[in-house]
Structure formats: structure tokens, C-alpha cells
Amino acid sequence: ILIISSPLHTKLGNMIFLMDLQMMILDVIYFILRNSVRIVMRPRTKPIDGELVLITGAGGGLGRLFAQEFTKQGAEVVLWDINSSSNEQTAKLVREMGGKASTYTVDVTNKEDVYRNADLVRKDLGRDVTILVNNAGVVAGERMLDCPDEMVERTMKVNCHALFWTVKAFLPQMKAQDHGHIVTIASVLGLFSTACDYCASKFAAVGFHESLAHELLAEQVEGVKTTLVCPYIVDTGMFEGCKIRYVLHLNACISFVSQNNIVGCSRFIIFSTTSVPSPFRHFKLTGANSPIAVHSLFL
Ligand SMILES: *[C@@H]1O[C@H](CO)[C@@H](O)[C@H](O)[C@H]1NC(C)=O
């Protein structure tokens, strides 16, 4: 929009800018205070028993742990992975816990495959997915010029493009019922740091989450929540060989996150709340559709 500058317009523009700035500062103060209180007074967890939780990349790493944790909380899980044998192993673990699991072999980078399997899930289970956990992720871990083109493309397709396909497949029903939750598993490496293909794709995932949250906010869709999870480097094998520089002897907070922390992470998802990052907390989340400015500042 082109605004022809006149003294009046400039003055008005300045005033609007100052008001915006004031509002933002007030927002930031409000969220810092609110979330500081919540560190002590934890919000109640959202009951998820009976929800249908779809997890991508369920065959290993975080995906498997999420499947087990959501099962413990009483949810039924739908497991998607490109590797059917590792996916079946996750399903077996879930069933041993007394949970219900269905497995689908899906390549999330292939949108037709995603749409077809989404329809299949709906048909097989006779109901809609209410929580979508976009967890599938890959890393090439090579320097920019050493990284083969196909690996760069694969990382972007799995870590970023796939988010669009799965959300397009499941969000319409969530919106129609005004009930649902979309969880994006990004990474702290999506906020800063250096691993060319991985960081770029995870920055994209963070941006995807923010746009989605904002869109739902703008459309006043109150029943569909979003959560961004930025785990620190987790010892699932994805980052084998990755070294962490110890700074200021803060070993406790700058170490690899053990897989046990995932339990805590799952709890955070079902708090579905915004949390203030602290150096002693490995998982930094932004919860239910809070304003974008606050998101970026808190992360
Ligand atoms: C699939 O998973 C199995 C079991 O975890 C593993 O042994 C196999 O190497 C995986 N296949 C591929 C293609 O990654």
C-alpha cells in the first residue's frame, strides 16, 4: 500500500507505530509475567484419552517415544513411517502397553501418498484424527558445498514440505469440528546454529508453525490448537558424531537430552501453553495460538 506522505500522514503513521510498539511491550511483559507464574502454578494438562493421535516418523527416535507416551495418556495412535518394519515394532510396543495402534507405510514427501493414506485412516478407523504430531525428520549433516543435491532436497521435503501435506490432509476436519491440535516438532537448531540443510529446514518448520498459529488466530478458530516443540539435540542417534561445545561449565543444560526427557516433552504438548524459556529447560515451546511477536521473542 502506498501512502502519500503528508505531514498529517507522517504524524499519524508515527503515532500508530508508537502505539503498536507500546502494545507489543505490554504484551511481552504480560506473557513474561503470566508464564513466570505458570512455572510455579502449572496449568492443568489437557485430557487426551480417547483422542486419535497421528504421529509421523513413528518408527523410531522421538516418534516411538511419543507413541508410547500418548498411549500412556489414554490416546489411540495412528503410526506413519516410511519404514514398515520399524513402524510395526513401535506398534508392538504400544499394543504391549495395552494401547491401540494402526500402522501405515507412508512417504510423507509424496503428497498423493499422504492424501491417500489420510483418507484410508478415516475409512479404516471411522473417525477423524484429532491430534497431528508432525515428527518425521531427517538430517544430512554435511557442509553446504559437500552436501549432495538430493540430500538437500530430501531434508527440505521431509522436514518442511511434508508439514503442508499432512496439515492440508487433516486440518479441514479439525476445523469443521472445531476440535484438534497440530504439533510441529522442530528443533533448537531451527532457531539458531549451523547445520546447513537441517537448520534451514527447521527454520522453515518454525515459520510454518507461526503462520499456521496466526492463521487460526485470525480466523478465530478456537478449538484447534498448535504447539511448536523445539527439542535440544536428543540422543536418538540422529546426531551421532555431533559434538557440543561446553560453555561456562553449564554441562547440565548444554548436554544431549536423554530420551527420558521426552516424557516431559509430551506433558508440555498437552499443557498446550506458552512457556518462558529458561537455560535449565530443554524444551522450549510456544502454545495455543499466542501472538507471533511474542513467539519470536520468547524463543
Ligand atoms: C527399517 O527398520 C529396520 C528396523 O528398525 C532397520 O533394520 C532397517 O535398516 C530400516 N530400513 C531402512 C531402509 O532404513
The ligand as an SDF file (V2000), in Angstrom:
LIG
                    3D

 14 14  0  0  0  0  0  0  0  0999 V2000
   13.9260  -50.2250    8.7290 C   0  0  0  0  0  0  0  0  0  0  0  0
   13.8820  -50.5230   10.0970 O   0  0  0  0  0  0  0  0  0  0  0  0
   14.5990  -51.6930   10.4540 C   0  0  0  0  0  0  0  0  0  0  0  0
   14.2990  -51.9840   11.8850 C   0  0  0  0  0  0  0  0  0  0  0  0
   14.4690  -50.8540   12.7180 O   0  0  0  0  0  0  0  0  0  0  0  0
   16.0680  -51.4780   10.1490 C   0  0  0  0  0  0  0  0  0  0  0  0
   16.8100  -52.6190   10.4910 O   0  0  0  0  0  0  0  0  0  0  0  0
   16.2230  -51.1510    8.6780 C   0  0  0  0  0  0  0  0  0  0  0  0
   17.5670  -50.8530    8.3930 O   0  0  0  0  0  0  0  0  0  0  0  0
   15.3400  -49.9980    8.2730 C   0  0  0  0  0  0  0  0  0  0  0  0
   15.3590  -49.8580    6.8350 N   0  0  0  0  0  0  0  0  0  0  0  0
   15.7340  -48.7470    6.2260 C   0  0  0  0  0  0  0  0  0  0  0  0
   15.6530  -48.7580    4.7530 C   0  0  0  0  0  0  0  0  0  0  0  0
   16.0990  -47.7590    6.8310 O   0  0  0  0  0  0  0  0  0  0  0  0
  1  2  1  0
  1 10  1  0
  2  3  1  0
  3  4  1  0
  3  6  1  0
  4  5  1  0
  6  7  1  0
  6  8  1  0
  8  9  1  0
  8 10  1  0
 10 11  1  0
 11 12  1  0
 12 13  1  0
 12 14  2  0
M  END
$$$$
